[in-house]
Amino acid sequence: MIRQIIALGGGGFTNDPKNSLLDDYLLKQSPKKTPHICFIGTASGDAKEYINSFYNCFDNKECNPSHISLFQNNIINLEEHILKQDIIFVGGSNTRNLLVLWKEWGVDEMLKKAYNQGIILSGVNAGSACWFDEGLTGTDPENLSKVTCLSFLKGSNCPLFDSDLNRQIAFKNMIEKGEIKPGIACDYGVAIHFINEKLEKIVASRKNKHAYQYEMKWMLKEMVFEPTHL
């Protein structure tokens, strides 16, 4: 069974509705001509505007879109609905709230089952970091903290890397101090595509955007990845 995770550092319908390159890339990874794609907006409190943006994008593409709202409880059998999908897309906002609510509802275990059954997992911002061991969270960019995530992928993840200097500094400093695991950061408009837990491809919807791998040797080591432009 092929397991896939596509994590967006920003962009797509959530941040860049006029640029659908990342959304199109995601749909193309399914072997289905009209894949079922489900949006989970827990991190934003299932914001209506966010859900509407999802449908405004995917209603016009060859797919069958739906969404899950834990706040509105719009799906009777969550696990049954999740396991009928071809692609799951998780929206951004507060990563810690997302994980707490998923655990309470059992969505974390449902998504693990979906992943092992070959359903593509994806997401942006919080929906990117949630798949890794650890990520950064915080409503104040100057007071970011580590959050323990689902560990479908090893290491840490930092989306929106080019959007805030404080985020860059915090991520690198925390790795240097051993406060967070070494990991990968992505600029806005960059997506990292993992197959069977191995990084296989990096794509971008904008020019001059990158992904960055950070490791600790005797000092912090940075590796810059040049993505394939869509």
Backbone bond lengths (Angstrom), bond angles and torsions (degrees), N, CA, C in turn:
res aa  C-N    CA-C-N  psi(-1)  N-CA   C-N-CA  omega(-1)  CA-C   N-CA-C  phi
1 M - - - 1.464 - - 1.529 110.15 -
2 I 1.322 116.63 126.81 1.465 121.08 178.30 1.528 109.37 -83.36
3 R 1.322 115.74 124.66 1.457 121.70 177.86 1.533 108.46 -105.17
4 Q 1.331 116.15 130.80 1.471 119.96 -177.30 1.524 111.35 -130.84
5 I 1.327 114.76 138.42 1.464 122.03 170.64 1.523 107.87 -132.12
6 I 1.325 116.15 129.66 1.464 121.95 177.96 1.527 107.29 -121.42
7 A 1.328 115.68 109.84 1.462 121.93 -173.63 1.520 110.02 -108.85
8 L 1.331 116.12 122.71 1.467 122.43 -177.41 1.518 110.87 -97.62
9 G 1.324 115.40 131.46 1.461 120.18 176.20 1.512 113.57 -79.23
10 G 1.312 116.57 -2.71 1.463 123.63 -179.10 1.513 108.37 146.67
11 G 1.311 116.79 160.49 1.456 120.67 -179.52 1.512 111.53 101.86
12 G 1.329 116.05 -162.11 1.455 119.51 -174.32 1.520 110.59 70.88
13 F 1.313 116.58 -168.40 1.465 120.50 -175.23 1.519 112.72 -61.17
14 T 1.324 118.52 -24.27 1.460 120.83 -175.73 1.523 112.84 -71.88
15 N 1.342 116.74 -36.29 1.463 120.60 -175.56 1.522 113.91 -119.52
16 D 1.330 116.24 -19.58 1.458 120.34 -170.18 1.527 109.73 -142.24
17 P 1.341 117.82 66.17 1.465 120.61 -171.27 1.520 115.39 -62.36
18 K 1.327 118.14 -20.03 1.466 120.39 179.21 1.529 112.44 -85.21
19 N 1.313 116.02 -6.71 1.464 121.42 179.81 1.531 107.89 -121.07
20 S 1.323 116.59 101.17 1.468 121.07 -173.75 1.527 112.97 -100.62
21 L 1.328 118.18 17.04 1.460 120.78 -175.48 1.531 112.45 -61.55
22 L 1.330 117.50 -42.36 1.460 119.82 179.53 1.525 111.22 -70.24
23 D 1.328 117.46 -37.36 1.467 121.24 177.40 1.533 110.16 -62.95
24 D 1.324 116.26 -42.61 1.466 120.99 179.37 1.529 110.85 -66.08
25 Y 1.328 115.85 -40.53 1.462 120.15 178.54 1.530 110.39 -59.69
26 L 1.315 115.65 -42.89 1.456 120.42 -179.52 1.524 111.43 -59.91
27 L 1.318 117.11 -47.66 1.463 120.69 -179.17 1.530 111.46 -62.98
28 K 1.313 117.44 -34.66 1.464 120.92 -177.55 1.524 113.23 -69.35
29 Q 1.327 117.25 -15.76 1.462 119.44 -178.73 1.526 112.17 -79.72
30 S 1.320 116.60 -11.96 1.459 119.78 174.83 1.523 109.65 -87.20
31 P 1.328 118.43 140.17 1.468 120.32 177.12 1.528 112.65 -74.00
32 K 1.334 116.98 -10.15 1.459 121.14 -179.57 1.531 110.84 -78.13
33 K 1.326 117.15 141.91 1.456 121.72 177.50 1.529 110.68 -67.85
34 T 1.329 116.51 -40.02 1.469 121.56 177.01 1.529 108.47 -127.64
35 P 1.325 117.30 78.34 1.465 120.58 -175.72 1.527 112.97 -66.79
36 H 1.311 115.22 152.28 1.462 121.69 172.10 1.524 107.74 -85.27
37 I 1.317 116.54 123.27 1.463 121.59 179.59 1.518 109.38 -123.95
38 C 1.323 116.09 130.95 1.467 121.47 -175.49 1.523 110.26 -120.11
39 F 1.310 116.18 130.05 1.459 123.09 178.60 1.523 109.78 -94.87
40 I 1.341 116.12 132.61 1.464 121.81 175.04 1.525 107.57 -119.71
41 G 1.329 116.25 111.94 1.470 121.18 -174.16 1.511 113.87 -106.85
42 T 1.324 117.38 30.90 1.474 121.18 -176.09 1.519 112.66 -56.41
43 A 1.326 117.90 -39.79 1.464 121.26 -174.53 1.519 112.63 -61.05
44 S 1.330 117.63 -27.55 1.467 121.76 -179.89 1.527 111.70 -98.79
45 G 1.325 117.05 10.42 1.466 119.77 -175.60 1.517 111.45 72.34
46 D 1.347 116.14 27.16 1.467 121.56 -178.25 1.531 111.00 55.68
47 A 1.330 115.16 46.58 1.463 120.74 -179.18 1.529 110.77 -56.77
48 K 1.319 115.88 130.10 1.467 121.44 -176.66 1.522 111.41 -58.81
49 E 1.339 117.34 -40.87 1.453 121.09 -178.57 1.526 110.97 -63.19
50 Y 1.308 115.97 -36.13 1.461 121.54 179.59 1.532 110.50 -67.36
51 I 1.310 115.74 -45.80 1.464 120.88 178.06 1.526 110.30 -61.97
52 N 1.336 116.15 -41.77 1.467 119.99 178.65 1.531 111.36 -62.68
53 S 1.335 116.70 -38.37 1.463 120.38 178.45 1.519 111.15 -63.14
54 F 1.319 115.69 -37.76 1.465 120.31 177.37 1.527 110.56 -60.72
55 Y 1.325 116.82 -48.95 1.463 120.04 -179.19 1.535 111.87 -69.21
56 N 1.319 117.33 -34.91 1.465 119.86 177.81 1.523 111.36 -60.69
57 C 1.316 115.45 -31.62 1.460 120.28 178.03 1.523 111.52 -81.28
58 F 1.320 116.97 -56.44 1.465 120.04 -167.39 1.525 114.32 -85.74
59 D 1.318 118.37 -15.12 1.463 119.73 172.48 1.526 111.53 -63.55
60 N 1.328 116.20 -23.04 1.461 121.09 -177.53 1.525 113.10 -98.37
61 K 1.330 116.84 11.57 1.448 121.21 -179.96 1.527 109.96 -121.21
62 E 1.330 116.17 166.76 1.460 120.76 -179.44 1.522 109.58 -79.68
63 C 1.323 115.03 85.12 1.460 121.57 179.93 1.515 108.78 -165.75
64 N 1.305 116.00 172.97 1.466 122.62 177.54 1.525 108.79 -118.36
65 P 1.338 117.47 93.80 1.469 120.24 -175.93 1.523 113.54 -82.65
66 S 1.318 115.29 148.67 1.461 122.36 173.09 1.523 107.22 -152.49
67 H 1.320 117.25 173.91 1.462 119.54 176.77 1.519 110.29 -143.89
68 I 1.324 114.11 158.00 1.458 121.97 174.59 1.517 108.17 -116.32
69 S 1.319 116.71 128.63 1.459 122.38 176.71 1.524 109.08 -120.68
70 L 1.323 116.54 111.08 1.465 119.67 176.65 1.523 110.93 -71.80
71 F 1.337 116.95 -27.20 1.459 120.52 -178.40 1.529 111.68 -77.06
72 Q 1.325 116.58 -32.72 1.463 120.73 179.45 1.534 111.92 -99.22
73 N 1.337 115.74 -11.10 1.465 121.52 179.44 1.538 110.36 52.00
74 N 1.337 115.23 55.74 1.469 120.14 -172.96 1.527 113.57 -85.67
75 I 1.339 117.42 -9.29 1.467 121.87 179.46 1.526 108.81 -117.88
76 I 1.313 116.83 126.30 1.467 120.71 -177.33 1.520 111.19 -69.14
77 N 1.330 117.16 -48.48 1.464 121.33 -179.03 1.523 108.61 -116.09
78 L 1.329 116.71 97.34 1.457 121.75 -175.34 1.522 112.32 -61.13
79 E 1.327 116.59 -47.79 1.459 119.46 -176.23 1.524 111.38 -64.21
80 E 1.301 116.78 -42.15 1.459 120.36 179.13 1.528 110.63 -60.24
81 H 1.332 116.25 -42.19 1.467 120.19 -178.92 1.530 110.77 -67.83
82 I 1.325 117.02 -44.72 1.463 121.17 -179.47 1.520 110.93 -60.18
83 L 1.323 117.09 -42.60 1.462 120.64 -175.71 1.525 113.40 -77.01
84 K 1.330 117.29 -6.27 1.465 121.29 174.52 1.530 111.64 -90.62
85 Q 1.327 116.94 -5.36 1.457 120.57 -175.56 1.522 111.76 -85.35
86 D 1.329 115.02 161.24 1.460 121.84 170.13 1.526 110.55 -101.79
87 I 1.335 115.89 -29.44 1.467 122.07 -178.99 1.527 108.82 -139.74
88 I 1.313 116.45 135.32 1.461 122.72 171.03 1.519 107.78 -111.64
89 F 1.331 117.07 130.63 1.466 121.14 177.12 1.531 108.58 -120.52
90 V 1.337 116.25 122.37 1.465 122.02 -177.75 1.525 109.83 -104.99
91 G 1.310 116.32 126.19 1.455 121.45 -178.52 1.517 113.24 -79.37
92 G 1.318 115.67 172.16 1.455 121.73 -175.50 1.512 114.06 -100.61
93 S 1.290 115.20 172.82 1.455 129.77 172.62 1.523 107.80 142.40
94 N 1.335 119.85 -112.35 1.458 121.41 -173.39 1.527 111.50 -95.91
95 T 1.333 116.24 110.11 1.463 121.17 -176.04 1.522 111.79 -65.74
96 R 1.330 117.44 -41.74 1.456 120.19 -177.31 1.533 111.08 -64.04
97 N 1.326 117.22 -45.01 1.461 120.05 177.66 1.525 111.35 -61.01
98 L 1.325 115.61 -41.63 1.462 121.32 177.76 1.522 110.93 -54.50
99 L 1.324 116.90 -50.66 1.460 121.07 -175.12 1.519 112.51 -69.28
100 V 1.326 116.98 -38.29 1.465 120.48 178.46 1.525 110.76 -62.40
101 L 1.313 116.82 -45.93 1.462 120.91 -178.88 1.529 111.76 -68.61
102 W 1.316 116.70 -39.41 1.463 119.28 177.64 1.522 111.04 -60.48
103 K 1.321 116.16 -43.72 1.467 119.57 -179.91 1.518 110.84 -63.21
104 E 1.326 117.01 -41.20 1.462 121.42 -179.67 1.528 111.35 -62.89
105 W 1.327 116.31 -38.36 1.461 121.26 -178.14 1.531 112.66 -90.20
106 G 1.319 116.88 -9.51 1.456 120.23 -177.09 1.514 114.25 80.49
107 V 1.334 116.65 12.65 1.460 120.64 -178.40 1.524 111.00 -67.20
108 D 1.337 117.90 -31.62 1.463 120.79 178.77 1.521 111.30 -58.33
109 E 1.330 117.03 -43.49 1.460 120.62 179.38 1.529 111.55 -71.72
110 M 1.317 116.43 -33.76 1.473 120.05 176.93 1.519 110.57 -64.14
111 L 1.333 116.32 -41.23 1.461 120.49 -179.75 1.528 111.20 -69.93
112 K 1.310 116.76 -33.43 1.464 119.91 175.87 1.525 110.20 -63.65
113 K 1.313 116.08 -42.47 1.459 120.74 177.41 1.526 110.58 -63.65
114 A 1.336 116.30 -42.62 1.464 120.96 178.71 1.533 110.50 -61.06
115 Y 1.320 116.20 -44.47 1.460 121.44 179.96 1.526 111.21 -59.20
116 N 1.313 116.29 -45.07 1.461 120.90 -179.07 1.521 112.76 -71.84
117 Q 1.329 116.54 -14.71 1.464 120.46 176.18 1.533 112.14 -95.26
118 G 1.332 117.00 3.44 1.457 120.82 175.09 1.511 115.31 92.70
119 I 1.327 117.99 7.31 1.467 120.79 175.39 1.529 108.40 -73.93
120 I 1.327 116.79 130.06 1.457 121.45 -177.60 1.525 110.06 -70.67
121 L 1.322 116.30 127.56 1.463 121.64 176.02 1.524 108.30 -103.55
122 S 1.320 115.90 138.37 1.463 119.94 -178.11 1.520 109.03 -152.45
123 G 1.316 115.45 174.48 1.452 119.40 177.42 1.508 111.47 164.95
124 V 1.315 115.31 172.85 1.456 121.70 -176.53 1.523 109.82 -129.49
125 N 1.331 116.16 143.28 1.464 122.70 177.73 1.539 110.14 59.24
126 A 1.315 119.68 -111.83 1.470 120.08 175.29 1.522 110.77 -58.96
127 G 1.319 116.06 -33.42 1.457 121.70 178.32 1.513 113.03 -74.92
128 S 1.317 116.99 -4.62 1.462 122.86 171.66 1.525 110.01 -95.35
129 A 1.326 116.16 -52.95 1.467 121.05 -175.64 1.529 112.80 -64.92
130 C 1.321 117.52 -28.93 1.468 120.89 -172.40 1.523 113.61 -60.34
131 W 1.331 118.44 -23.69 1.470 121.40 -176.08 1.527 112.48 -81.11
132 F 1.328 117.93 -14.43 1.465 122.30 -174.71 1.534 111.29 -91.57
133 D 1.339 115.55 178.09 1.466 119.86 174.81 1.520 110.78 -63.15
134 E 1.336 115.32 -44.04 1.460 120.61 -173.84 1.520 111.13 -146.41
135 G 1.329 114.81 158.72 1.452 121.07 175.63 1.514 110.21 -151.26
136 L 1.331 115.34 -178.40 1.460 121.43 175.42 1.516 109.62 -104.48
137 T 1.324 115.72 144.89 1.454 119.34 176.27 1.519 109.20 -146.29
138 G 1.324 115.41 162.90 1.459 120.40 179.18 1.503 110.84 146.39
139 T 1.327 116.60 137.25 1.460 119.91 178.52 1.522 111.47 -76.90
140 D 1.335 117.15 -18.84 1.460 122.55 178.82 1.525 108.50 -107.48
141 P 1.356 119.42 114.54 1.461 121.46 -178.59 1.522 113.86 -58.02
142 E 1.337 117.86 -21.67 1.452 120.61 -179.86 1.523 111.66 -88.82
143 N 1.325 117.91 -0.59 1.459 121.07 -178.36 1.527 109.95 -136.61
144 L 1.335 115.49 51.94 1.453 121.01 -179.14 1.526 110.27 -76.88
145 S 1.303 116.50 147.73 1.458 121.29 179.76 1.519 110.32 -136.91
146 K 1.319 115.70 161.95 1.457 121.52 179.84 1.524 110.10 -75.59
147 V 1.324 115.72 143.00 1.449 120.94 172.51 1.524 107.60 -129.47
148 T 1.328 115.91 135.87 1.461 121.47 177.66 1.516 109.14 -82.73
149 C 1.333 115.70 127.53 1.461 120.97 -172.01 1.534 111.61 -109.50
150 L 1.314 117.82 -153.99 1.467 122.01 -168.81 1.523 114.34 -84.80
151 S 1.321 117.92 -19.51 1.472 122.60 177.52 1.525 113.98 64.77
152 F 1.320 117.55 30.47 1.466 119.79 169.38 1.534 109.09 -71.32
153 L 1.344 115.48 -29.23 1.460 122.73 176.88 1.529 108.73 -123.52
154 K 1.321 116.32 146.30 1.457 121.15 -178.18 1.527 111.72 -79.04
155 G 1.330 114.84 152.89 1.451 121.21 175.06 1.516 113.22 85.77
156 S 1.328 115.12 -165.62 1.463 121.14 -177.76 1.524 110.10 -113.34
157 N 1.332 115.11 167.14 1.458 120.88 -179.27 1.519 109.53 -142.38
158 C 1.334 114.92 139.21 1.457 120.76 177.37 1.521 109.15 -133.45
159 P 1.332 118.41 101.15 1.469 121.12 175.72 1.529 110.89 -78.63
160 L 1.329 116.06 175.92 1.477 122.61 177.90 1.523 112.10 52.25
161 F 1.333 115.79 39.30 1.460 120.33 -170.29 1.519 112.53 -66.27
162 D 1.325 117.26 -32.22 1.462 120.22 -177.69 1.523 113.00 -91.98
163 S 1.323 117.35 3.08 1.465 119.81 -174.29 1.520 113.19 -90.59
164 D 1.331 117.61 -15.97 1.458 119.62 -175.39 1.529 109.07 -154.65
165 L 1.332 117.13 120.04 1.454 121.63 -179.49 1.526 111.43 -61.02
166 N 1.337 117.41 -36.00 1.465 120.59 179.72 1.525 111.44 -61.97
167 R 1.321 116.37 -36.01 1.471 120.64 178.52 1.535 110.34 -65.49
168 Q 1.325 116.52 -43.14 1.458 120.44 178.80 1.526 110.89 -61.51
169 I 1.315 115.31 -47.50 1.467 120.50 -178.17 1.525 110.33 -62.63
170 A 1.327 116.89 -46.03 1.464 120.87 -178.09 1.520 111.47 -61.87
171 F 1.319 117.06 -44.43 1.462 120.68 -177.46 1.529 110.59 -62.99
172 K 1.313 116.78 -47.97 1.467 120.19 -178.22 1.528 111.40 -67.79
173 N 1.328 116.98 -41.29 1.468 119.87 179.71 1.521 111.91 -64.46
174 M 1.319 117.10 -39.38 1.466 120.14 -178.61 1.527 111.20 -68.98
175 I 1.326 117.16 -33.94 1.465 119.59 175.55 1.531 109.75 -67.75
176 E 1.329 117.14 -44.23 1.474 121.44 179.32 1.520 111.76 -59.11
177 K 1.322 116.94 -37.91 1.462 121.72 -177.32 1.530 112.77 -85.49
178 G 1.328 116.60 -4.12 1.458 119.88 -178.72 1.516 113.79 76.85
179 E 1.329 116.30 17.95 1.463 120.15 -178.87 1.518 112.36 -84.95
180 I 1.318 116.41 -18.12 1.460 121.64 177.29 1.529 107.35 -143.97
181 K 1.311 116.99 150.85 1.459 120.64 -177.68 1.527 110.70 -68.22
182 P 1.331 117.34 149.89 1.462 119.90 171.75 1.521 109.93 -55.34
183 G 1.328 116.17 152.85 1.457 117.16 -175.99 1.505 113.62 -170.72
184 I 1.311 114.66 -158.80 1.457 121.73 -173.49 1.533 110.17 -123.53
185 A 1.322 115.68 137.10 1.468 122.51 177.71 1.517 109.03 -116.33
186 C 1.325 116.25 149.37 1.461 121.02 -177.62 1.517 111.20 -131.68
187 D 1.320 115.28 136.64 1.452 120.54 173.46 1.531 110.37 -73.29
188 Y 1.305 115.00 165.47 1.461 122.84 173.92 1.530 109.02 -59.22
189 G 1.321 116.50 128.49 1.455 120.33 178.90 1.515 114.36 92.13
190 V 1.324 117.40 5.04 1.466 121.92 -179.99 1.520 109.82 -111.57
191 A 1.325 116.42 138.69 1.462 121.80 176.25 1.523 109.24 -125.18
192 I 1.333 115.61 138.85 1.458 121.90 177.27 1.527 108.43 -110.01
193 H 1.322 115.64 128.64 1.463 121.86 -172.11 1.528 108.99 -112.06
194 F 1.322 115.42 115.34 1.459 122.40 179.02 1.520 109.74 -104.22
195 I 1.329 115.75 136.71 1.459 121.85 172.83 1.524 107.60 -124.56
196 N 1.317 115.15 122.72 1.472 121.52 -176.47 1.528 111.30 50.94
197 E 1.316 114.89 46.49 1.470 125.35 175.96 1.520 113.66 67.77
198 K 1.306 118.58 12.28 1.457 122.09 177.59 1.521 109.67 -114.21
199 L 1.329 116.58 133.19 1.460 120.73 178.19 1.524 109.61 -68.40
200 E 1.338 115.59 115.28 1.459 120.92 -175.14 1.523 113.25 -106.31
201 K 1.335 116.93 -30.81 1.460 118.26 -174.22 1.521 110.02 -156.27
202 I 1.331 115.02 146.95 1.465 121.75 174.15 1.521 107.01 -126.04
203 V 1.325 116.31 125.89 1.464 120.67 -177.64 1.528 109.56 -125.78
204 A 1.327 115.68 158.79 1.464 120.39 -178.61 1.518 110.60 -142.24
205 S 1.316 115.15 144.54 1.464 121.53 177.76 1.521 111.75 -97.91
206 R 1.324 116.31 -3.42 1.462 121.96 179.29 1.519 109.55 -135.93
207 K 1.329 116.23 155.42 1.451 121.08 178.48 1.523 111.31 -78.19
208 N 1.316 114.96 157.47 1.467 123.06 175.47 1.528 112.95 59.72
209 K 1.324 116.24 34.30 1.459 122.22 175.25 1.528 108.49 -116.04
210 H 1.337 116.75 150.23 1.454 120.02 -172.24 1.533 111.88 -142.89
211 A 1.324 113.72 168.87 1.461 121.86 166.70 1.526 106.65 -116.87
212 Y 1.331 116.73 154.19 1.460 121.53 -173.71 1.528 109.51 -135.41
213 Q 1.315 116.03 127.74 1.460 120.94 176.27 1.528 108.77 -100.67
214 Y 1.332 116.85 129.06 1.464 121.29 179.68 1.526 109.67 -116.92
215 E 1.350 114.43 128.59 1.455 121.65 177.89 1.526 108.63 -132.06
216 M 1.323 115.14 158.50 1.461 120.09 176.21 1.519 109.63 -109.39
217 K 1.329 116.67 119.17 1.456 122.28 168.72 1.532 104.40 -104.36
218 W 1.311 117.31 -116.53 1.465 118.43 170.02 1.523 110.16 -86.80
219 M 1.369 115.33 -11.37 1.457 122.11 173.55 1.526 106.96 -150.24
220 L 1.325 116.33 172.61 1.463 120.26 -178.91 1.527 110.24 -67.94
221 K 1.323 115.65 129.25 1.463 121.89 179.08 1.519 109.53 -113.49
222 E 1.336 116.03 130.01 1.457 121.74 179.99 1.530 110.20 -112.45
223 M 1.342 115.09 131.83 1.450 121.02 173.32 1.527 107.66 -119.54
224 V 1.330 117.21 124.11 1.454 121.98 -177.76 1.530 109.19 -98.36
225 F 1.335 116.56 128.27 1.451 121.71 179.43 1.535 109.72 -103.29
226 E 1.315 116.58 131.76 1.454 122.16 174.58 1.531 107.70 -91.70
227 P 1.312 117.81 116.72 1.475 120.10 -176.43 1.521 113.30 -77.71
228 T 1.319 115.18 163.42 1.454 121.47 169.20 1.522 108.31 -79.87
229 H 1.325 117.32 126.39 1.456 120.38 -178.49 1.534 110.63 -83.98
230 L 1.303 116.58 128.39 1.455 121.73 -176.95 1.526 111.10 -78.81
